[in-house]
């Protein structure tokens, strides 16, 4: 299959999906999301693929949704969804339905995160079964369309982070429960793929049924209903009269800009991070 925004490769028992828009820090346009879904379809149909690993090219996992690059806009408009229910269905597909489907993918999935993992990047990583992160990775969550964050890190911690809008380190993300393992960047690929190969040694039946049971346990607590319901609140926020979500003239959310200012030490009580001081 001729992909434009991702790379899909087979590495023994592993299917490897690489987000491949490094010029835009792997921002997720609708074409990329369609291609990710197509790659999952290939991995599902291939009985030799036991585990799927998803990663980003160029040292970044994903900086979130594409908020208006020319090619992403052209692709979205080319889909031809009309205002009204068609636009609603389209928005729901790309911001909820695909994530839920990937969360329920019948084989184990692993997110391998380096660099930034922001908003839709967090959504994608969180929809995977296991998350490995480089020690230099940084995560930014907010009230997003697929709002798994209260489930990923707990309600009280989610409130703290979303209210303030700040980046957290890989170590914090592991402490809070989003990330399974943090490893040095130089070892990330080796350790992630080694783990994935060990998982692939297990029987497909054991893996499938274990995953079903883990997801059922979460659904018994209301997970799927909650993320579906949150999409409605997100859309209410989008179309609330007088609401401004993006920086004027920029492809950046206001909340993300707050987090970036925090890294620069431009918010109350904060000093620049070591990385920001060096830049």
C-alpha positions in Angstrom: 0.0 0.0 0.0 1.4 3.4 -1.0 1.3 5.5 2.2 2.2 9.2 2.2 2.1 10.2 5.9 3.1 7.0 7.6 5.5 4.1 7.0 4.3 0.5 7.6 6.9 -2.2 7.9 7.1 -5.8 9.0 9.9 -6.8 11.3 9.6 -10.5 12.1 6.4 -10.9 14.2 6.1 -7.1 14.6 4.1 -4.7 12.5 5.7 -1.3 12.8 3.7 1.9 12.1 5.8 5.1 11.9 4.2 8.5 11.8 6.1 10.2 9.0 5.5 13.9 8.8 8.7 15.1 10.6 8.5 18.5 9.0 5.3 19.1 11.0 6.4 17.1 14.0 4.1 14.3 13.0 0.9 16.4 13.4 -2.1 14.2 12.7 -4.2 15.1 9.7 -7.1 13.1 8.5 -5.0 11.4 5.8 -2.5 10.2 8.5 -5.3 8.9 10.6 -6.8 7.1 7.7 -3.4 5.6 6.9 -2.8 4.5 10.5 -6.1 2.7 10.4 -5.3 1.0 7.1 -2.0 -0.1 8.6 -3.8 -1.6 11.5 -6.0 -3.4 9.0 -3.0 -4.9 7.3 -1.6 -6.0 10.7 -4.9 -7.5 11.7 -5.1 -9.5 8.5 -1.5 -10.8 8.7 -1.4 -13.9 10.9 2.4 -13.6 11.1 2.1 -10.2 12.8 1.7 -10.8 16.6 2.3 -7.3 18.0 2.0 -3.7 16.6 4.5 -1.0 17.5 3.7 2.6 16.7 6.3 5.4 16.8 7.2 8.8 15.3 9.9 9.8 12.8 12.3 12.6 13.3 12.7 12.3 17.1 9.1 13.2 17.9 6.1 11.0 18.5 3.4 13.6 17.7 2.6 17.2 18.5 -1.2 16.6 18.1 -3.8 17.2 15.5 -2.9 19.1 12.3 -4.6 22.5 12.7 -4.3 23.7 9.2 -1.3 22.7 7.0 -2.2 23.1 3.3 -2.0 19.4 2.5 -4.1 18.3 5.5 -6.7 21.0 4.7 -6.8 19.8 1.1 -7.3 16.2 2.1 -10.0 17.0 4.6 -11.9 19.2 2.2 -11.5 16.5 -0.5 -13.5 14.1 1.7 -16.5 16.2 0.8 -18.4 16.0 4.1 -21.3 18.5 4.1 -22.2 20.8 7.0 -24.5 19.1 9.4 -24.6 15.4 10.3 -21.9 14.5 7.7 -19.5 16.9 9.4 -20.4 15.5 12.8 -19.9 11.9 11.6 -16.5 12.9 10.2 -15.4 14.6 13.3 -16.5 11.7 15.4 -14.7 9.2 13.2 -11.4 10.9 13.3 -11.5 12.0 17.0 -13.2 9.1 18.7 -14.2 6.1 16.6 -10.7 5.3 15.3 -9.2 5.7 18.8 -11.7 3.3 20.3 -11.2 0.8 17.5 -7.4 0.9 18.0 -7.8 0.5 21.7 -9.8 -2.6 21.0 -7.4 -3.9 18.2 -7.3 -7.7 18.7 -3.5 -7.9 19.0 -1.2 -6.2 21.6 -0.1 -2.7 20.7 2.9 -0.7 22.0 3.5 3.1 21.7 7.2 4.0 21.5 7.4 7.6 22.5 10.3 10.0 22.1 10.3 13.8 22.0 6.9 15.5 22.2 3.6 13.7 22.8 1.0 16.4 22.8 -2.8 16.3 22.9 -3.7 14.0 20.0 -0.3 12.4 20.4 -1.3 11.6 24.0 -4.7 10.3 22.6 -2.9 7.9 20.3 -0.3 6.7 22.8 -3.1 6.2 25.4 -5.1 4.1 23.0 -2.3 1.6 22.8 -1.9 -1.2 25.4 1.6 -0.4 26.6 3.7 2.8 26.4 7.5 2.8 26.4 9.1 6.3 26.6 12.5 7.8 26.2 13.7 9.5 29.4 13.7 12.8 27.4 10.1 12.5 26.2 7.6 15.1 27.2 3.8 14.7 27.5 1.1 17.4 27.4 -2.5 16.5 28.0 -5.7 18.6 28.0 -9.4 18.3 27.5 -9.3 16.4 24.3 -11.8 14.7 22.0 -10.9 11.1 23.1 -10.7 12.1 26.8 -8.9 9.1 28.3 -6.8 11.3 30.5 -8.8 10.7 33.8 -8.4 7.0 33.2 -4.7 7.3 32.2 -3.5 9.2 35.3 -6.5 9.4 37.7 -9.1 12.1 38.0 -7.4 14.3 40.6 -4.1 14.3 38.8 -5.9 14.9 35.5 -7.6 18.0 36.9 -4.3 19.4 38.2 -2.5 19.0 34.9 -5.3 20.1 32.6 -6.2 23.1 34.7 -2.7 24.4 34.7 -1.7 23.1 31.2 1.9 22.0 31.7 4.3 19.4 30.2 5.2 16.4 32.3 8.3 14.4 31.9 8.4 10.7 31.0 9.3 9.9 34.7 6.2 11.8 35.8 4.1 10.1 33.2 5.3 6.7 34.5 4.7 7.7 38.1 1.1 8.8 37.2 0.4 5.6 35.3 0.4 6.6 31.6 3.8 5.2 30.8 4.9 1.6 31.5 8.7 2.0 31.2 11.1 4.8 30.8 14.5 4.1 29.2 17.4 6.2 27.9 16.8 7.5 24.5 19.7 5.5 23.0 18.1 2.3 24.3 14.5 3.0 23.5 14.2 1.2 20.2 16.2 -1.8 21.4 14.2 -2.2 24.7 10.8 -1.6 23.0 11.4 -4.1 20.3 12.9 -6.7 22.7 9.8 -6.4 24.8 7.5 -6.6 21.8 9.3 -9.8 20.6 8.9 -11.4 24.0 5.2 -10.6 23.9 5.0 -12.1 20.4 6.3 -15.4 21.8 3.1 -15.8 23.7 0.1 -17.6 22.1 -2.3 -15.4 20.0 -5.2 -17.0 22.0 -3.7 -16.0 25.4 -2.9 -12.5 24.2 -6.3 -11.9 22.6 -8.3 -13.1 25.6 -6.1 -11.4 28.1 -6.6 -8.1 26.3 -10.3 -8.6 26.0 -10.5 -9.1 29.8 -8.4 -6.1 30.6 -10.5 -3.9 28.4 -13.7 -5.4 29.8 -12.6 -4.6 33.3 -12.1 -0.9 32.3 -15.4 -0.9 30.5 -17.2 -2.2 33.5 -16.1 1.0 35.2 -17.6 3.0 32.3 -14.6 3.8 30.1 -16.1 3.6 26.7 -19.3 5.4 27.7 -17.2 8.1 29.3 -15.0 8.8 26.3 -18.0 8.8 24.0 -19.9 11.2 26.2 -16.9 13.5 26.5 -16.9 14.1 22.7 -20.2 15.9 23.0 -18.8 18.2 25.7 -15.8 18.8 23.6 -18.0 19.9 20.6 -20.1 22.1 22.9 -16.8 23.8 23.9 -15.8 24.2 20.3 -19.0 25.9 19.3 -19.7 27.9 22.5 -20.4 31.5 21.5 -17.4 33.7 22.2 -15.1 30.7 22.8 -11.5 31.1 21.5 -9.4 27.9 21.4 -6.6 28.8 19.0 -4.0 31.5 18.9 -4.9 34.1 16.2 -3.0 33.4 13.0 -1.2 30.4 14.4 -1.6 26.6 14.2 -1.5 26.2 18.0 -4.1 25.9 20.7 -4.1 28.6 23.4 -3.7 25.9 26.1 -0.7 24.5 24.3 0.8 27.9 24.1 0.4 28.3 27.9 2.4 25.0 28.4 5.2 26.3 26.0 5.3 29.6 28.0 5.7 27.5 31.1 8.7 25.7 29.7 10.2 29.2 28.9 9.6 30.4 32.5 7.1 33.0 31.3 4.3 32.0 33.7 3.8 32.8 37.4 6.3 31.2 39.7 8.1 29.2 37.0 11.7 29.3 35.7 12.9 28.0 32.3 13.6 24.3 32.1 17.2 23.2 31.4 16.3 22.5 27.8 14.8 25.9 27.3 17.8 27.7 29.0 20.1 26.0 26.5 18.1 26.9 23.4 
